[in-house]
């Protein structure tokens, strides 16, 4: 990889380009699986009620299905069934996590100890049952649980090594830490992945060094990133009062396979709420992050949510029409904020990015990708890009960190790694565990 000119302009340019895939390679096919299962059940009952002589006409149930012109779901159709059934149960029945208030005095060690506690076979089996609601009767076998235990272990050890190391080697250590944790999240969360054997070796995204661009979705090869994206069919967050909010993200997963997205490295930084103020001060460009408040309420006897975008300082006048379109609702303006009432059923299917910091403060992240993307995926892309620069262009990476190119860029990169070190344990625990940690 040849050394590339890395300028303030090339880094901060907020560019997102999408193009439709030449071929859509979804691991599922939409179908009326409920009707199919209903007919299958009826045929099974019908076969069981046949007399012995009538049953002799068929060499078992399969031949009876063929004679009745019934075709069972193929693997891709079954994958769609797994998604839909898991989404339904996670939204309707899944027990919410317990809000865990972390003391600032011991939070850093406490969250790492919670992550460390996942390195236990029985704990992993319980996590599997908690996360995968429709698979709880089968559970996960001991061999797979032990494999995940070692993935959790590797993720933690690489993460701790990254925290102790110089910034020059952090990207690679943090990227492979997140990759190891991703394997765990995929098996424990993804409705169609049940073991590490079903994963391939590709990262699932590409990095174009000459343009500082990350490519994903659409025609990009299937891999870890793809499986991780599908591990959030239901997005769940909890506010500082313990109120839980859920969203059905299946349409976002559906869109992921339709379009290939090319996104600049600087655009990815604009997703991080904790970097928002710094980016605006340094680059004089807007970020995608806006303060967000969500509160259950009712309006005209209809249950829903009051959503307030902005903190009164962000200047949202120019964004009103775009945000109204995003929420599919007309906003009321008050004190520089935009206020919406969203029905409960509409909120469930909103394809919006809602991120949180470690304190439980909530942000709307508005971009041009066109679908919702969990924050862990943004960190996966940033670390993937920086680990490529670290490995294949050491001279450029050294110049960046030594303030020889642009001290503002160097500052943001150092700041990003500081944020990541504090935040990753919270993101993983909030995704996987029955506890939802918030720093108080």
Protein Blocks (a to p, Z undefined) as FASTA:
>chain_A
ZZddddfklmmpccddddddfbdcdfbdcddfklmmmmmmmmmmmmmmpcfklmmmpgcj
klmmmmnopacddfklmmmmmmmmmmmmmmmmmccdddddddfklmmmmmmmmmmmmmcf
klmmmmmmmmmmmlmmnopafklmmmmmmmmmmmmmmmmmmmmpcfklmmmmmmmmmmmm
mmmmmmmmmmkbcbfklpcfbeoiacdfklopaceehjbccdfklmmmmmmmbccdddfk
opacdddfklmmmmmmmpccdddfklmmmmpmklmmmmmmmnopacfbdcdddddddeeh
iacddddedjhlnopmlmmmmmmmmnopacddeehiacddddfklmmmoccdddddfkop
acddddfkopacdfklmmmmmmmmmmmmmmmmmmlmmmmmnopmbmmlmmmmmmmmmmmm
mmmmmmmmmmmmmbdcddZZ
